[in-house]
Structure formats: structure tokens, C-alpha cells
Amino acid sequence: MSAPILRSLAQLRAATRPWQLAGETIGVVPTMGALHDGHLSLVAAAKAACSRVIVTIFVNPRQFSSPEDLASYPRTETADAAKLARFGVDALYVPDGAQMYPEGFATTITVSGLTEVLDGIHRPGHFEGVATVVAKLFTQTSATDAFFGEKDFQQLQVVRRMARDLDIPITVHGCPTIREIDGLAMSSRNLLLSDRARTMAPMLPEQMQAMAQVAATGGDIKAAQARAITRLEQAGFTSVDYLEMRANDDLTLLDAPTRPARLFGAAWLAGVRLIDNIAVEA
């Protein structure tokens, strides 16, 4: 059964008020639409854990670095609603820009430290946009639980810190990255790849896995990084923003996995920016 589509905060609060009064748990899955199996795995996790589930779709202009990138982002609301029908979610919240950022809106949330590395360097202002819109969605939905994919691991840690620092009473769950059969992490941006580029894209997780194996066995991480970048560029990637091993908790740069760590990668292929991360065993 299709979920009711709510487009205003008034509609959303009218729907959630009885759930709150009944003491029900409310799970929220924030998305920007163009839903794939990775998103749907988050919905399944929310359904398993919570009495009620809200999926939000909002292409947030404040987390895009260029108007062109915002304009090209896939928008597939009708198809998204159809994909959600089999899950029996309780509401699909689809606000527009005026609902989220009304005239005179003047507040931005900044999470220091975690946002000053990796994508924080290459996408200035991105995490301020993420933290601000997610904080709004948390308070608008009155959710008790939120579900995010580990593919955007830096984003997950930023959201966790933001919720903790602002005393928002919500549990933020990280869910495993869902991959295509060839290893490419599922992403809405994959839809922007040409057929030829799509066949080349799995080189990113392949090279990251090779680099992670070197790190896990005590090898030279810097040499492995140089090899991976060379191989990606030879395969057709136009540039590599970063390939770095960092600590899970505070994203400190590491030369060896002396504590729980991940390898983070971001690279450009045929005008599309791909990101990924892989856990590194100590």
C-alpha cells in the first residue's frame, strides 16, 4: 500500500502527534530520492526496529557546491513512491525548498573537526548544509531513531555528533553499505554514469580493497596509495580527491590501523564524483 505523501510541516505533525501520544517509536530515513536498494535496506532496518517509519525526500540545495550539480541530481518521486509501497511505510515526507527554508531563514549548523577533512575540504559548505537539514528533519518528524548508510561514513559521524551536541533525543543507526554485484557502492549518482563509465567505476572499490589489504598486513600505506591513484588514472578516472586511512571515531589520519579505521576514497569519472569507504582490519 502506498504511503501518504505529506508536503507540509503541518501535515507531518498532524500525522505524528497520535504516534507520540501512544508512545510509539518513530524511525526516519532521510534521503534525497532516486531510491536504490541501499536506501531500501535502510527502510527495512527502520521497519524492523520501529513502530512507525517516515521516509523523507528532499534534494537539499544547501549541500551542493554548484548549481549544475544540484540541477543534474536525479529526481524520481513517482518511482520512489512505488518502490516504497511494498514496505508499508507510514508516511513519505516531501517538502519543497520554501517549506524547509522559508523567507528569512538565517540559521546554519557547523560541526567542527569532523568536517575539516575529506569531503569537508573538497566540498566547502557541504556538511553545514547536511547538518542543518538533518537537524530540521529530526525535529520535524519527532523521530526516536534515524537510519543512515555507512557509504557516507563521514556524514554519519557528523550527524551523530550534531545530534549528541544539540541534545536531540534520537538514536542514529549506521547501516552497512549495499553494493552492486561488481562491487560498486550503490549511489543515486551512479545513474549519471555513461554505460562505458559504469563498467570502469568498480575500479575504485577494487583499488581501495587492495590498499586496505596492504594496510591490514602492515605494508607501506603511502606506496599503496600511490599505486592505487596511478591505476585509477590509467583506467580513465580523471582525478582522485583522496585515498586516505582514518580513524572511525574522529577521522584522524592514520599510517597504520592501530585503532578501528576505514579507508576513504573519492574520485572523478566522466564528470561524476564517486565516493566509498572500506573498513580496515587491524
Rosetta blueprint (number, residue, H / E / L):
1 M L
2 S L
3 A L
4 P L
5 I E
6 L E
7 R L
8 S L
9 L H
10 A H
11 Q H
12 L H
13 R H
14 A H
15 A H
16 T H
17 R H
18 P H
19 W H
20 Q H
21 L H
22 A L
23 G L
24 E L
25 T L
26 I E
27 G E
28 V E
29 V E
30 P E
31 T E
32 M L
33 G L
34 A L
35 L L
36 H L
37 D H
38 G H
39 H H
40 L H
41 S H
42 L H
43 V H
44 A H
45 A H
46 A H
47 K H
48 A H
49 A H
50 C L
51 S L
52 R E
53 V E
54 I E
55 V E
56 T E
57 I E
58 F L
59 V L
60 N L
61 P H
62 R H
63 Q H
64 F L
65 S L
66 S L
67 P H
68 E H
69 D H
70 L H
71 A H
72 S H
73 Y L
74 P L
75 R L
76 T L
77 E H
78 T H
79 A H
80 D H
81 A H
82 A H
83 K H
84 L H
85 A H
86 R H
87 F H
88 G L
89 V L
90 D L
91 A E
92 L E
93 Y E
94 V L
95 P L
96 D L
97 G H
98 A H
99 Q H
100 M H
101 Y L
102 P L
103 E L
104 G L
105 F L
106 A L
107 T L
108 T L
109 I L
110 T L
111 V L
112 S L
113 G L
114 L L
115 T L
116 E L
117 V L
118 L L
119 D H
120 G H
121 I H
122 H H
123 R L
124 P L
125 G L
126 H H
127 F H
128 E H
129 G H
130 V H
131 A H
132 T H
133 V H
134 V H
135 A H
136 K H
137 L H
138 F H
139 T H
140 Q H
141 T H
142 S L
143 A L
144 T L
145 D E
146 A E
147 F E
148 F E
149 G E
150 E H
151 K H
152 D H
153 F H
154 Q H
155 Q H
156 L H
157 Q H
158 V H
159 V H
160 R H
161 R H
162 M H
163 A H
164 R H
165 D H
166 L L
167 D L
168 I L
169 P L
170 I L
171 T E
172 V E
173 H E
174 G E
175 C E
176 P L
177 T L
178 I L
179 R E
180 E L
181 I L
182 D L
183 G L
184 L L
185 A E
186 M L
187 S L
188 S H
189 R H
190 N H
191 L H
192 L H
193 L L
194 S L
195 D H
196 R H
197 A H
198 R H
199 T H
200 M H
201 A L
202 P L
203 M H
204 L H
205 P H
206 E H
207 Q H
208 M H
209 Q H
210 A H
211 M H
212 A H
213 Q H
214 V H
215 A H
216 A H
217 T L
218 G L
219 G L
220 D L
221 I H
222 K H
223 A H
224 A H
225 Q H
226 A H
227 R H
228 A H
229 I H
230 T H
231 R H
232 L H
233 E H
234 Q H
235 A H
236 G L
237 F L
238 T L
239 S E
240 V E
241 D E
242 Y E
243 L E
244 E E
245 M E
246 R E
247 A E
248 N L
249 D L
250 D L
251 L L
252 T L
253 L E
254 L L
255 D L
256 A L
257 P L
258 T L
259 R L
260 P L
261 A E
262 R E
263 L E
264 F E
265 G E
266 A E
267 A E
268 W E
269 L E
270 A L
271 G L
272 V E
273 R E
274 L E
275 I E
276 D E
277 N E
278 I E
279 A E
280 V E
281 E L
282 A L
